[in-house]
Structures are given as structure tokens and as C-alpha cells.
Amino acid sequence: MIKVNVMYPYTEGARFDHAYYRDLHMPMVKARLGKACAYYTVEQGIAGMAPDSPPAFVAMCAFFCDSAAEFQAAMQRHGPEVMGDIVNYTDIKPVIQVSQVVVERSDR
């Protein structure tokens, strides 16, 4: 299993519409990825480690997929639509990382 992390770095004065991201963008991306994506998570950054410090990332999501090849094939087909929607909720350039999931659940 792989995990595709999409992270939006905190930037003073940047725009990020969490409701649009959560309610419209992410369900649209999941629909376009189809079976290539088992499930996704969405996070809203609220603070850094130091008291009253801003978060490192204002928002993050993770797509859990069976393989990088399946994810990449789906993004090849739908990437322009997915990436084109970013302007509707933010002016932050996302940071993307693909990782191999080594431990999915630590409670097992």
C-alpha cells in the first residue's frame, strides 16, 4: 500500500477555503481516482509544537492506494481537472510526497 500526502505549507496571509476543500474538492478527487484510491483523510492544521505558533501546514490530505502505478494512471487521466480545481480553494502551492506504508495501524 502507498500513501500520497498532499500538504499545504502555512504562509502568512495565504488563502485556504477548508470547507470547499473538504466538501467539494476531496470528494471530486476520490471520484476521479475511483478504485485506485481505497480511502483518504483530510487534516486542518491548528498549531505548531510551540505554544501559540502557527502550524507547519494549514491543511493536508492523504490518499491510501494499492499501488503507485494505479494512482499515477488515474492522475494521468484526471490530473488536469484535479490540479485545475486548486485555484478554487487556495493560493498555496502543495507539497506532494508518495510513501510506502510500512505500518498502517499501530493498534494491531
N, C-alpha and C positions, 0 to 999 in steps of 0.2 A: 504494500500500500504506500502511496505517496501523499504528501500534503503540500498544497500550493498555498503559500502565505502571501497575501497582498496587504501591505502595510502603508499607511499614510502618515508620514512624519509630521509631528506638531510643528507648526510655523505660526508665529505671532501674526495675527491679522488675516490668516488664511480662511477661506470659506469651506465649510463641510456641512451638508444637509443630512444629518443622521437618519431622519425619517424617510427621506427619499431613498437613501442607500439601503436601509433595512427593508422597506415595504415595496419598493419598485425595482431597484437595480439588482439586488441579490436574487430575488425570485426569477427575474428575467434571465440572469446568467445561468442559474440552475436549470431552467427550462431549456436553454440553448445547449448546455453541456449534456443534458439527458443522462443516459446510463453511464457516461464517462465519469460522473460525479456521484458518489454514494451519498454524501451529505456535506453540508457546510456549516460553519459557525461565523458569527459576527460579534465583534467586540467594540466597545466605545471606551477610549482611554479617558481616565478620570484624574490621574495623578502620577507623578514620578515617585521615586523612593524617598526623597527628602520631603519633609512637611511643606505643604502649600506649593510644591513645584509642579510645573506642567507635565503631562505625560510625554513619553518619548514619541508615541504615536497617537494621533487623535482618533484613529479607527484602524481596525484590522479585520480581515476575514481569512478563513482557511477553507479550502476545498479538499476533501478527502476522496481520493480516486484510486482505482485498482492499479492503474499504470500511467506513467508519464506519456507513453505513446497514445493512449486513448484520450487523455486530456489535451495533448497537443493537436491531435486530429480534430477534436471538437472545436478548439480555438482557431484552428486553420479555417474552418468553415464559418465560424461566427465571430471571430475576433474583431473585425471592423465594427460590427454592431455593438459588441460589448465595450470595446475601448471608446467608441464614439459617444457612449452614454455618460462617460465620466464627467464631461463638462456640465451635465445636469445637476451634479451634487457637490463638486469640489473643483478647486483650482490647484490642488496639491498633486504633484506627480507621485504615483505609487511606487513603492519598492517591492519587487517580487522575488520570492525565493521558493524553489522546489526542493523538498526534502524527502528522504526515505523515512517512513515511520518505523521506528525501532521498538517503541513501547506505545501502544495506543491507549491502554487503560492501566493505570497503576494499581487499581483495586483488585486485580485478579492474581 
